[in-house]
Amino acid sequence: MTRDRRGARRRGRPVSATAAIALLAGLSALSTPTASAKAKPPKPVQAWYMTAGNVTDLKRQAKHSACAFAKRQPKSPRLLLFDFGAAQKYRDGTFGASLRGIRRFRNGGILKALKTAARTYHRCHRKGSVAIAYGNTNSLPGYMSRADAREAGLHQALTVKRLERFQRNERHYRHQSAAAAGDIEPGWGFPGMSKALVEGANGGTPYYDFGNAGGCPGQPGSQGCYNGWDVGDLGEVSTGGRSLPLPEIYRSYEATQWARVQRKWRGAYAFAGVTGSPIEPLSPSHGWTALKRRADHVGRELITIRNAGSRRASGGGSKRRGQILGGPMTGTIPAHLVPSAEPFFSTSLIHPIRNGWIAADHRRFLAVEAGADPADPSTGVLGIFRQNYVRVSQTERVVRVPGAGPLRLTRAPHGDARSVQRSRLAAVRFASARGITGTLDLDMGTVAVDSTAGGSP
């Protein structure tokens, strides 16, 4: 069946969307649509960017994150989402994901990390249940074809099925299941390639689309969905097959965008819930409420991949002073600029992203990404991502430079990763096409603009 005929079949028949709603109510479901528009938002649970530099550390990060999740989650079925980065095909014909300029991991290494998460969740389990999700993105490398993208999705699903067999047949974990997931964003790839990736991944396992509707109608100043997408394409990746929409709702207009996708879909369309962010105008809870007010059938899943270790985002944490949830990594990542950053920041926050910078010592990871505000392209944006492996926390901060336009990093610490933690040395230089230059202070999270054309936030 060709792609066009398959798309027509999905748009014309509500069978796959109805099946998705059934999933929401079944054993594999993690959310149930609420009846009242005034329902109290669910408690946010943390998701995780995977930032390790080797397989040993990938397993350690998964272990610590899963235990922290199990100790904090409410008494309800929830999603434990690991984002491993952009889907990849390698020269030897194997598949996996690229961790944002850090290291490429094959699915064999990813499965080891997921199994470690399953073991640790079982050991730390207190209440509720979980679906452990293998997440990736549609920021695919240019050498991959549409057939490669679909095969990458198939191998993602196969990895999830192997995790599920481990959970059920080998270990008999009663409070666990497995799922696939994708941060599918129009700003990161073309619709044909992205739909091929999702079609490969969502045929035999639940699949959560936690991306956005970048550039689509409702976004201020936009001329249309990025990269030639339309609302029908968004419907296909978010509810076709066994897909369940779990969209990013960081700003009010995003709730409007996704309500429009639901209205335009020819068939039943139910949201699993919302992906939120505490660093934007809408908190995770406010984002869930905004979608609930504009759309129908909004389930009670709510994840946040930002500020995951803070009490504000996670809804709790240990009150024991000095308690350590995680531990150091075995390796480090030398400080270096990344020419084409695979984003830590959604295209709802920074688009386009011009470049980035990363570094990590044994205890902390740090990244910076430079670009523009998608809702106001005249405003330059610098995003700072931090991870503390010992405290099992991930935080983000967005710094805006009005009037600068898209920014690019021009100079940053290089080499020894230990210099990242020396605040006097950790200064990053940036510039814009409009001639504005300045310095980002990583310790304070502030900028100093050299020229007078733009001004400092």
N, C-alpha and C positions, 0 to 999 in steps of 0.2 A: 504494500500500500504506500502510495506516495505521501509526502509530507502534506501537500495541499488537501488531498482527499481525507487524510487522517484529521487535519484541522477542521474540515467541514463536518466530518462525522461527530467530532466532539462538540462543536458549536451547535449542531442540530439536534443532538440527543442528550438528555440529561442523565443517562445511565451512570456515567463515571462520577458525576457530581453527587448523585444520590448515593452511590456507593461510599463516597467520601463522608457524607453525613452519617451513614451507618457506622463508619469507622469511629466517628466521634462518640457514638453510644456504645461501642463494643469494647472488648478486652484490650484492643490496641489503642483505644482512644485515650487522649489525655485531657479532654475538655468537653463539657456539655453545655450547649447553648442555654443562656439564661432567659427567663420568661419576662423579667421586669426591666424596663429601661433605666430604672433607678437602682439596679443591683449594685452592691458594694464591689469595688474592684478586687480581683484576686491578689494574693501576695506575690510580688515579683520573686523569681528565682534566678540564680546567676547562670549564665552561659560563659564559655571560655574560648578565647583565642589561644591556639596552641603555638608556643613560641620557642620550643626546645631546639637545641642544635644537634642532637643525635638521638638514636632510638632509646638508649638508656634513659636519657633525660625526658624524652617524650612519655615514656611509661611513668616516670616519677611525677611529671606534671599531671598526667591523667589520674594517678593515684591520689595525690593531694587534693585535686579539684573535686573528685568524686566523693571523698570523705567529707570535705567541707560542705558540699551540696547536701549529702545525706543528713548531716547534723542540723542543717538550717531549714530544710524543706518543710512545708506544712503537711497536714494529714490529708493528702489528696494525691491522685495520680498527676505526675508532672514530667516535664521534658528536661533531660540533662543533655545539653547541646555542646558539642565540641566542634569548633570551626578550624579545619586543617588547612584552609587556603584554597588556591585555585586548582581546579582539576587539571591533571597532567597526563600525557602519554610520553613514555620514555623510548629511547632508541632501541632498546631490546624488546620492545613490544609490551612491556608491563605498564601498569597504571598506578596513579597515586595522587598526591597533592603537593603543591609548593607552598612552603610556609613563608611567604612575603619576603623573599630575598634572603632567607635564613638558610634553609636547606630543603631539598626535595625529598619526600618520603614516599616509598612505595606502599601499596595497600597492605603488604605483609607486615611492615612496621606499624602502620596505623592500626591494624587488627590487634597487634600485641598491646598497644596502648589502650584500645577499647576493652580488651579482655581484662587488663589490669584495673580499669575503671569499674568493670562489673564485679570483680573480686572485692575491691575495696568498698564499693557501695554496699555489698552484702555484709561486710564486716562492720561498717559504720551505720547501717540502717537502723532507724528508730521508728519511723512512721511513714505512711504513705507508700507509694510505689513510683517506678520510674521507667521511662523509655530512654535508653542511651542512644544518642543520635550522632551519626557520622556526617558532619556538615562540610561542604565545600562551596566554592563560588564559581560563577560563570566568567571570571576574568581569565579566559583561556588563552594560551600562547598562540601566536600567529601561524605556527607550523601545523597546527591541528586542523583536520578537515571535519566536516559535519559527521562523517562516519566515525572518525576518531572520538568526537564528542559523545556520540551515542554509546560507543563502546566503553568510554570512561564512565558513563552513567551506569551501564550494565555491571561493570566491575565494582562500582561503589555499592550497588545493590547486593552483589555477591558477597562483598565483605560484610555487609549488614546481616545477611542470612547466616554467614559463618559465626558471627557474634551471637545471633539468636540461638543457633544450635548449641553453642558453648553454654549459654545461659540456661537453656531448658534441658538438654539431654546430658550434658557433662556435669553440670553443677546443680541442676534443679532449683534455680533461684526463682522463688515464687513471686517476688515483688519486682521483677524486671521484665522488660521487653526491649526490642531494638528497632531503630528507624533510620532512615536517611533524611538528609536535609540539604537545602541549598539557599545561599544568599544570592538570589537571582535578581540582578539589577540591570535595567536597560543601559545605564551608563557604562557598564563593564563589558558588554558584548552584544553582537547582533542577534536578532530574534531566532533566526534559523538554527544557529549553533547552540544557543541557549536552550531552545526547545528540544533539540536532539539530546543534549545532556540530561535534561529532566525526563524525557521519554524513556531513556535507558534506565534511569534510576528508580522511577516510580511505578514500575509494572508489578513488582512482586513484594513490595514492602511499603509501609506507610512512609510518606515523604512530606516534609514540612518546608514550605517556601517562606523563608524569613527575610525576603528582600524588600525592595521598594518599587514605586511606580515613577522613577525619575523622569522629570520633564513632562509628564502627561498632564492633560487638562486639569486645572485646579492649582497648579504650581505657579506662583507669581512670576511674570516675565518670561515664561517659557513659550517657545514656538511649537512645541509638540514633544511627544515622548522621545527620549534620546535614541539614537542609532536606528531609527525607523520602526520602533515598536508601536503597537496600538493596544487598546484595552482588551481586544480579543486575544492577542498574544499573552498578555498578563493573565487572562482567565485560564488559558491552556496550561501555563506552567504552575499556576497556583491551585487549580482544582481539577485538571484533567487527570486521567488515570487514578492513582491513589494519592494525589497531592492534596495537601491541606494548607490553606492560606494562614500564615502567621506573620502578617506584614509589619514592617517598621512604621511606627506612628510617632515621629519625633516632633512634628509641627502640625498645627491644626489642618492645614491644607491637605496633608497626607490622608487624613480620615476621609475627606471629601473625595480624593482620588480613588480610594479603595471602595467607597460606597458606590462610586460610578462604575467601577469594574464589576461589582456584584449586580448592579441593575442591568448592565449590558449583556451579561452572560445568559445564554439561552438554556436555562435549566436551573436546578437548585444549586445554591452557592452558600456554604456555611464557613465562617471563620473559626479556626481552632483557637484563636486568641490574638495576641499582639506581641510584637517585639518592641521594647521601649528603651529609652535613654534618659538618664538623670541629668545630662549636661545640656539638654536642649530646653526650649520654652515649655514643652510638655514633659512632665515626669512620666515614668512608666504607667503609673496608675491613671494619670490624667489622659495619657494616650489611649489607654483601654477604654476609658469613659467616653472620650471623643468619638471613637469608632462605634461604640455601643449606641450613641445618640444618632449617628448618621446612617448606620447600616443595620441589617437584620442578622439574626443568628450568629452572635458573637460568643464564642466559647470562652472558657475560664482558664486558658493558658496565658501566662504573662512572663516573658523572659527579658532579662537585661544583661547585655554583654559588657556593660560599662559600669565602673565603680563597683565591681562585683564583690569586693571584699569589705566594702563599707557597710555600716549598720543601716544607713539610709537606703541603700540599694538592695541589700540582701534581707532586710527585715529582721536582723538580729545578729547573732554571733556570740561567741563565748564572753561571759562577763568575768571570767577568771583572768586576773591581771598577768600578762606575760605569757599566756598560753600560745604555743606555736602549733599551727595546723599543718604546715608544710615543711620544707627543708631545702637546702642548697642543691644546685645542679652540679653535675660532674664536669661540664665543659663551659667555655665562654664563647662569645661571639665578638670578634674584633670590630671596633667602631669603623663604619664606612658608609659612604653615600650609596643610595640605591637608585639607579637611573630611572627605572620604570617601576615604581612602588606598587606591589600588590596590596591593596589598601587595608589598613586597620579601620579606616573611617568610611562610613557609608557615603555614597554620592548624594545623600540628603544633607550631608554636613560639609563635604569638600568635593567640588567637581568643577573643572577637571583637576586631578592630582598631577602635578608636574614632576615631582621626584620626592625622595625620602631619605632617611638616615636611620640606622639601627646600630645597637650595641648591647651587649649583656655581659655581666660578670656572673659569678656563681650564685648570687642571691637576687639580682634584679635585672630586668630587661627594660630597655628604653628605645622608643622610636619617635621620629618626627616626620610628618608629611606636610607638603606645601601645595597650595592651590588657591581656589577661589570659593566664595559662597555661592552655591547654585541659585539661590533666591535673589542674590544681589551680586552679579559678576564684577562690579566695580570694587568690591571688598575682598581683599586678600585674606587668606586663612592659613594658619599654622596649627596643626593638630599634634598634641603631645600624648603619647600612649606610654603608660608605665605598668610594669608588672613586678610584684614582689613575690618571689617563689616561696619565701619562708612564711610570710603572712597569708599567702594564697589570696592575693588581691590583684585586681586590674582596674586602673583608673585612666580616665581620659580628660583632656582639657583642650578647648578650642580657643585660640587667640586670633582676633580679627584686626586687620589693618585697613581701615576705611580709605577709599580712594586709590588704593594701590593696584587693583586688578589682580590677576593670578600671580602667585608668588612662586619662586624657585629657590631651593637651597643652593648656595654657592660655596660655602666653606663650613666645615664642622670637624670636631675631633676625629682623629684617624689613628687606627692601630690598637694599642693596649686598651682593653675594655675597662680597666680599672679607672681610667681617666674620666669615665662617664659619671662617677660618683663624686668627683672633685668639682664642686660647683664653680669655682673660679676658672676652671679650664673648660667647662662644658658650655661654651657659648657657640651659637650657630648663626652664621651669616645668611641673609636672604636678599633677593632682589626681585624687581618686577619689570615687565616690559615698558612700563611708564617711567622708568628711571628711578624709582624709589628703592632705597636700600636700607638695611637695618640689621639689628642683632636681636636674637631670641635668647633670653636668659632662661636656661632650662631649670635652674634651681628655683627661681621665683615664678616662672611661667608668664613672663612679661616681655614686651618688645620695646626697643629704643630705635626710633626711626632717624636716620641720618639726614635725609633731605627734608625740605619744607613742603613738598608737593602733596604729601599724603596726610601726615599727622599720625599720632599714636592713639591706640584705643584706650 
